[in-house]
Amino acid sequence: MKSLNKAERNPHKALSLRANFSWTFIGNTVNAISWFGMTIVLAKLGSPEHVGQFALGLAIAAPVFMFASLRLREVQATDAKQEYLFADYFALRIVTTVLALIVVTGIVLVADFQSEMVLVILATALSKSIESISDALYGMFMQYERLDRVAKSMMMKGPLSLFGLAAGFHFTGSVFWGVIGLATARLLILLSYDFLNASLIMNTGAKPTGLFPGKFPRPRWNATILIRLARLTIPLGFVTMLISYNMNIPRYFIDSHMGAYYLGIFAAIASFQKAGPTVIQALVRSASPRMAKYYSVNNSRAFNRLAFKMLGITSIMGIAGVLVAIVLGRQILTLFYGPEYALPVVFGLVMVAAGINYIATMFLSIITSARYFKIQLPLHLLTTGTIALFSFFLIPPYGLLGAAVALIIGDLVRAGGTMAAAWHAKRSLRNRVIISKPHVSVETL
């Protein structure tokens, strides 16, 4: 406890890997429960159609903002040589967030959505914009290995967002006002906590003056640097967008062929997939900066040991999720949502897809830590194309079962591709160590 208190007093002092994992796990758990609670609120207070509206709003807005993120948080966190300043990452994030808002607005103007659905999508885009700015500040916290700051932000934002959504929907019966309540909660945490802690990190050692001491998070508008950074990260933006589409493509086909009612049921079942990422994201976000440092200094042994530990935990999580779905699927779905959502076979298949996806995500974090950026785009283009193809052929005749199978096939393609890239990164690092130290025997796992 004493060491943790010292770290709290010095915002630049990195926490241990165990402390960062613990904080991130707690933060992700609270956030995941809060998001799960949002689906339950809409299912209990409303109907599958309301759940479907909420899911479709996310399915339209989320991929655009995932691309706009350009994975800048992870790129900054793994920037072990500090090639760019925080102000550069922040400036680029502001630009891409504004562009994302414009793109989503264009989509709803061109597409044939009902007026209520248009409002839900625009409110979701507003919420995502606020989340995007917080995410830029999280990148700073991660780079200094202070994931306690990220976790505390999520621990406040998750329950407050759940309350905002529940209050807005309860008093109006409208998903739009529920999402507005969610966005308001995110804005409050951004202004009251995230900016303050970023300012504290930037002013370590300086005498505080007023509420925000000294320096304040600001963008740096250097066109040459921003273009160079954008060129580096745009492939990752496409990758992140494609990852989002991988989950959302079946939802588009379900909405088109089966309607909002069945989309709501599928979205509710699929929300259980977020249980695994609670641990996985904690692992990735606490370990990625350290893995990047190991890779940058050619520490093959430490890099491989940490990678295998992460993969082992991920595999256990995936297997556990499938077993729970098989044994208790019907009871769980009935308890949380209601009897109309109780489709245990679909639940089991969705969790199989989730388990494969967890492993693929861990391999992705490994190659990102190794700065393997360019290979990620073709890998995920192949995955997205696979899911779209099988959704096209399987969902019309087989419905929700077809959607789950399409996800399984797509995730198998993604896992295989990222595993091959991770193996190449591992061999490349080993060869670098052998060349630099020809007389030293390097033990690899």
C-alpha positions in Angstrom: 0.0 0.0 0.0 2.9 2.4 0.8 4.4 1.9 -2.7 1.0 2.5 -4.3 0.6 5.7 -2.3 4.0 6.9 -3.5 3.0 6.2 -7.1 -0.2 8.1 -6.6 1.8 11.1 -5.4 4.1 10.9 -8.4 1.9 10.6 -11.6 5.0 9.8 -13.7 6.0 6.8 -11.6 4.9 3.7 -13.4 2.9 1.0 -11.5 3.9 -2.6 -11.6 2.5 -4.9 -14.2 0.4 -6.7 -11.6 -1.0 -3.4 -10.3 -1.8 -2.2 -13.8 -3.5 -5.5 -14.5 -5.5 -5.4 -11.3 -6.7 -1.8 -11.9 -7.5 -2.5 -15.5 -9.4 -5.7 -14.6 -11.5 -3.9 -12.0 -12.2 -0.9 -14.4 -13.1 -3.2 -17.3 -15.3 -5.3 -15.0 -17.3 -2.3 -13.8 -17.6 -1.0 -17.4 -18.6 -4.3 -18.8 -21.3 -4.8 -16.1 -22.6 -1.3 -16.8 -22.9 -2.0 -20.6 -24.5 -5.3 -19.9 -26.9 -3.5 -17.6 -27.9 -1.2 -20.4 -29.1 -4.1 -22.5 -31.0 -5.5 -19.5 -32.6 -2.1 -18.8 -33.8 -1.8 -22.4 -35.0 -5.5 -22.4 -36.9 -5.2 -19.1 -38.3 -1.7 -19.4 -38.9 -1.9 -23.2 -39.0 -4.6 -25.8 -36.6 -6.5 -28.2 -37.3 -3.7 -30.7 -35.8 -1.1 -28.3 -32.8 -3.3 -27.8 -32.6 -3.6 -31.6 -32.7 0.2 -32.0 -29.8 0.6 -29.5 -27.8 -2.1 -31.2 -28.4 -0.7 -34.7 -27.3 2.8 -33.5 -24.0 1.3 -32.3 -23.7 -0.9 -35.4 -23.9 2.3 -37.6 -21.8 4.7 -35.6 -19.2 2.4 -33.9 -17.3 1.3 -37.0 -16.9 4.9 -38.2 -15.5 6.0 -34.8 -13.4 2.8 -34.6 -11.7 3.8 -37.8 -11.4 7.4 -36.6 -9.5 6.2 -33.5 -6.7 5.0 -35.8 -5.7 2.8 -32.8 -3.9 5.9 -31.5 -4.2 4.8 -27.9 -2.3 1.6 -28.5 0.2 3.3 -30.9 0.9 5.9 -28.2 1.1 3.4 -25.4 3.6 1.3 -27.4 5.7 4.3 -28.6 8.6 3.2 -26.5 11.0 5.5 -28.3 8.6 8.5 -28.0 8.7 9.3 -31.7 5.6 11.6 -31.3 4.4 13.9 -28.6 1.0 13.5 -26.8 0.0 16.8 -28.4 0.5 15.2 -31.9 -1.7 12.2 -31.0 -4.3 14.6 -29.5 -4.4 16.8 -32.5 -4.9 13.9 -34.9 -7.6 12.5 -32.6 -9.6 15.8 -32.7 -9.4 15.9 -36.5 -10.6 12.3 -37.0 -13.4 12.7 -34.4 -14.8 15.7 -36.2 -14.6 13.8 -39.5 -16.3 10.8 -38.0 -19.2 13.0 -36.9 -19.5 14.3 -40.4 -19.5 10.9 -41.9 -22.2 9.5 -39.6 -24.4 12.5 -40.3 -23.9 11.9 -44.0 -24.9 8.2 -43.6 -28.2 9.0 -41.9 -29.0 11.7 -44.5 -28.5 9.3 -47.3 -29.9 6.1 -45.8 -33.6 5.4 -45.4 -33.9 5.3 -41.7 -37.1 6.2 -39.7 -36.9 9.5 -37.9 -36.6 7.9 -34.4 -33.7 5.8 -35.7 -32.0 8.8 -37.2 -32.0 10.5 -33.8 -30.7 7.4 -32.0 -27.8 7.1 -34.5 -26.9 10.8 -34.2 -27.0 10.6 -30.4 -24.8 7.5 -30.5 -22.3 9.4 -32.7 -22.3 12.3 -30.1 -21.6 9.8 -27.3 -18.8 8.2 -29.3 -17.2 11.6 -30.0 -17.0 12.3 -26.2 -15.6 8.8 -25.7 -13.0 9.4 -28.4 -11.5 12.4 -26.6 -11.3 10.5 -23.3 -9.6 7.7 -25.2 -6.9 10.1 -26.3 -6.2 11.0 -22.7 -6.2 7.3 -21.8 -3.3 6.9 -24.3 -1.2 9.2 -22.1 -2.1 7.3 -19.0 -1.1 4.0 -20.6 2.2 5.3 -21.9 3.2 6.2 -18.4 1.9 2.8 -17.3 -0.7 4.5 -15.0 -3.7 2.3 -15.9 -5.1 3.1 -12.5 -6.2 6.5 -14.0 -7.9 4.7 -16.9 -9.6 2.3 -14.5 -10.9 4.9 -12.2 -12.3 6.9 -15.1 -14.1 3.8 -16.4 -15.4 2.9 -12.9 -17.1 6.2 -12.6 -18.2 6.5 -16.2 -19.7 3.0 -16.5 -22.3 3.2 -13.7 -23.1 6.9 -14.4 -23.7 6.1 -18.1 -26.0 3.2 -17.1 -27.9 5.6 -14.8 -28.1 8.2 -17.6 -29.4 5.7 -20.1 -31.9 4.2 -17.6 -33.2 7.6 -16.5 -33.6 8.9 -20.0 -35.4 5.8 -21.3 -37.5 5.4 -18.1 -39.0 8.9 -18.2 -39.5 9.1 -22.0 -39.7 5.6 -23.3 -37.3 6.7 -26.1 -34.0 5.1 -26.8 -32.8 8.5 -28.2 -33.2 10.2 -24.8 -31.6 7.2 -23.1 -28.5 7.6 -25.3 -28.5 11.4 -24.6 -28.4 10.5 -20.9 -25.4 8.2 -21.6 -23.6 10.9 -23.5 -24.1 13.4 -20.7 -22.6 11.1 -18.2 -19.5 10.6 -20.4 -19.1 14.3 -20.8 -19.2 14.9 -17.1 -16.4 12.3 -16.4 -14.3 13.7 -19.3 -14.4 17.3 -17.9 -14.2 16.5 -14.2 -11.7 13.6 -14.1 -9.9 12.8 -17.4 -8.7 16.3 -18.2 -7.7 16.9 -14.6 -5.5 13.8 -14.4 -3.9 14.4 -17.8 -3.0 17.9 -16.5 -1.5 16.5 -13.3 0.7 14.1 -15.3 1.9 17.0 -17.6 2.7 19.1 -14.6 4.5 16.7 -12.3 6.9 18.6 -10.1 5.2 22.0 -10.8 3.4 24.0 -8.2 -0.3 23.7 -8.7 -2.2 26.8 -9.5 -6.0 26.7 -9.4 -8.1 23.7 -10.4 -6.0 22.8 -13.4 -2.3 23.2 -12.6 0.1 24.8 -15.2 0.0 23.0 -18.6 -3.3 21.7 -20.0 -3.7 19.0 -22.6 -3.5 20.8 -25.9 -3.1 19.7 -29.5 -0.1 20.6 -31.6 -1.0 21.6 -35.1 2.0 20.6 -37.2 0.8 19.5 -40.6 3.9 17.6 -41.5 3.9 15.6 -38.2 0.2 14.9 -38.4 0.4 13.6 -42.0 3.3 11.3 -41.0 1.4 10.0 -38.0 -1.7 9.5 -40.0 0.2 7.5 -42.6 1.5 5.3 -39.9 -1.9 4.7 -38.2 -4.5 4.8 -41.0 -3.9 1.1 -41.7 -4.7 0.4 -38.0 -7.8 2.6 -38.3 -9.0 0.4 -41.1 -8.2 -2.7 -39.1 -10.1 -1.4 -36.1 -13.1 -0.5 -38.3 -13.0 -4.0 -39.8 -12.9 -5.6 -36.3 -16.1 -3.6 -35.5 -17.7 -4.6 -38.8 -16.9 -8.3 -38.1 -19.4 -8.2 -35.2 -21.8 -5.8 -36.8 -22.1 -7.3 -40.4 -24.4 -10.1 -39.2 -26.6 -7.5 -37.5 -27.1 -5.6 -40.7 -28.3 -8.8 -42.4 -30.5 -9.7 -39.4 -32.1 -6.2 -39.4 -32.6 -6.4 -43.2 -34.1 -9.9 -43.4 -35.6 -10.4 -39.9 -36.3 -7.0 -38.5 -35.5 -5.1 -35.3 -37.2 -7.7 -33.0 -34.7 -10.5 -33.9 -31.8 -8.0 -34.0 -32.6 -7.1 -30.4 -32.6 -10.8 -29.4 -29.3 -11.5 -31.2 -27.7 -8.3 -29.7 -28.8 -9.3 -26.2 -27.3 -12.8 -26.5 -24.1 -11.4 -28.1 -23.7 -9.0 -25.2 -22.3 -11.9 -23.1 -19.3 -11.8 -25.4 -18.1 -8.7 -23.4 -17.5 -10.8 -20.3 -14.2 -12.2 -21.7 -12.8 -8.9 -22.9 -13.0 -7.7 -19.3 -9.9 -9.8 -18.6 -8.4 -9.7 -22.1 -8.4 -5.9 -22.4 -6.9 -5.7 -18.9 -4.1 -8.0 -20.1 -3.6 -6.2 -23.3 -3.6 -2.7 -21.9 -1.4 -3.5 -19.0 1.1 -5.7 -20.8 1.3 -4.0 -24.3 3.6 -1.1 -23.2 6.0 -3.6 -21.5 5.9 -6.0 -24.4 6.8 -3.1 -26.8 9.8 -2.2 -24.6 10.9 -5.9 -24.5 10.7 -6.0 -28.3 12.5 -2.7 -28.8 15.5 -3.8 -26.8 15.6 -7.3 -28.3 14.7 -9.0 -25.0 13.4 -12.2 -26.6 13.0 -14.2 -23.5 10.9 -11.7 -21.6 8.8 -11.0 -24.7 8.0 -14.6 -25.4 7.3 -15.4 -21.7 4.8 -12.6 -21.4 3.1 -13.5 -24.7 2.6 -17.1 -23.8 1.2 -16.2 -20.3 -1.3 -13.9 -22.0 -2.3 -16.5 -24.6 -2.8 -19.2 -21.8 -5.2 -17.0 -19.8 -7.1 -16.1 -23.0 -7.6 -19.7 -24.0 -8.9 -20.6 -20.5 -11.4 -17.7 -20.7 -12.7 -18.8 -24.1 -13.2 -22.4 -23.0 -15.0 -21.3 -19.7 -17.4 -19.2 -21.7 -18.4 -22.0 -24.0 -18.9 -24.4 -21.1 -21.1 -22.0 -19.2 -23.2 -21.4 -22.3 -23.7 -25.1 -22.9 -24.6 -26.0 -19.3 -26.6 -22.9 -18.2 -27.4 -21.1 -21.4 -31.2 -21.3 -21.2 -31.4 -20.4 -17.6 -29.0 -17.4 -17.9 -30.9 -15.9 -20.9 -34.3 -16.3 -19.2 -33.1 -14.8 -16.0 -31.4 -11.7 -17.4 -33.7 -10.9 -20.4 -36.8 -13.1 -20.4 -38.1 -16.3 -22.1 -38.3 -14.8 -25.6 -34.5 -14.4 -25.5 -33.8 -18.0 -24.4 -32.0 -19.5 -27.5 -29.3 -21.7 -25.9 -28.0 -23.1 -29.2 -27.4 -19.6 -30.6 -25.9 -18.7 -27.3 -23.4 -21.6 -27.4 -22.3 -20.8 -30.9 -21.9 -17.1 -30.2 -19.6 -18.0 -27.2 -17.6 -20.4 -29.5 -17.0 -17.4 -31.8 -16.2 -15.3 -28.8 -13.5 -17.7 -27.6 -11.8 -17.8 -30.9 -12.0 -14.0 -31.1 -10.4 -13.6 -27.7 -7.4 -15.6 -28.9 -7.2 -13.6 -32.1 -7.3 -10.4 -30.1 -4.4 -11.5 -28.0 -2.3 -12.4 -31.1 -3.2 -8.9 -32.5 -1.9 -7.3 -29.3 1.4 -9.2 -29.7 2.0 -8.1 -33.3 1.0 -4.5 -32.4 3.6 -4.5 -29.6 6.1 -5.6 -32.2 5.0 -2.7 -34.4 3.6 -5.0 -37.1 1.1 -2.6 -38.5 0.9 -3.0 -42.3 0.1 -6.8 -42.2 -3.0 -6.2 -40.1 -5.1 -4.6 -42.8 -5.0 -7.4 -45.3 -5.6 -9.9 -42.5 -8.8 -8.2 -41.4 -10.0 -7.5 -44.9 -10.0 -11.2 -45.4 -11.8 -11.8 -42.1 -14.5 -9.2 -42.9 -15.0 -10.5 -46.4 -15.4 -14.0 -45.0 -18.1 -12.9 -42.4 -20.0 -10.9 -45.0 -20.0 -13.8 -47.5 -21.2 -16.4 -45.0 -23.7 -13.9 -43.5 -25.1 -13.4 -47.0 -25.6 -17.2 -47.6 -26.4 -18.4 -44.1 -28.7 -15.7 -42.4 -31.6 -15.8 -44.9 -32.2 -19.6 -44.6 -30.9 -20.2 -41.0 -31.6 -16.9 -39.2 -29.7 -16.3 -35.9 -28.0 -19.7 -36.1 -26.5 -18.7 -39.5 -25.3 -15.4 -38.0 -23.5 -17.2 -35.2 -21.9 -19.7 -37.6 -20.7 -16.8 -39.9 -19.0 -15.3 -36.9 -17.3 -18.5 -36.0 -15.9 -19.0 -39.5 -14.7 -15.4 -39.7 -13.0 -15.5 -36.3 -11.2 -18.7 -37.3 -9.7 -16.9 -40.3 -8.7 -13.9 -38.1 -7.1 -16.1 -35.5 -5.1 -18.1 -38.1 -3.8 -14.9 -39.7 -2.8 -13.1 -36.6 -1.2 -16.3 -35.2 1.0 -16.5 -38.3 2.0 -12.9 -38.0 2.8 -13.3 -34.3 5.0 -16.3 -35.1 6.8 -14.3 -37.7 7.4 -11.5 -35.1 8.7 -14.0 -32.6 11.2 -15.5 -35.1 12.3 -12.1 -36.3 13.1 -11.0 -32.7 15.0 -14.3 -32.1 17.1 -13.7 -35.2 17.8 -10.1 -34.2 19.1 -11.3 -30.8 21.3 -14.0 -32.4 22.8 -11.5 -34.8 23.5 -8.9 -32.1 24.9 -11.5 -29.6 26.3 -14.4 -31.7 28.1 -16.1 -28.8 25.2 -16.0 -26.4 22.7 -18.9 -26.3 19.2 -17.4 -26.3 16.5 -19.5 -24.6 13.0 -19.1 -26.1 9.8 -20.6 -25.0 
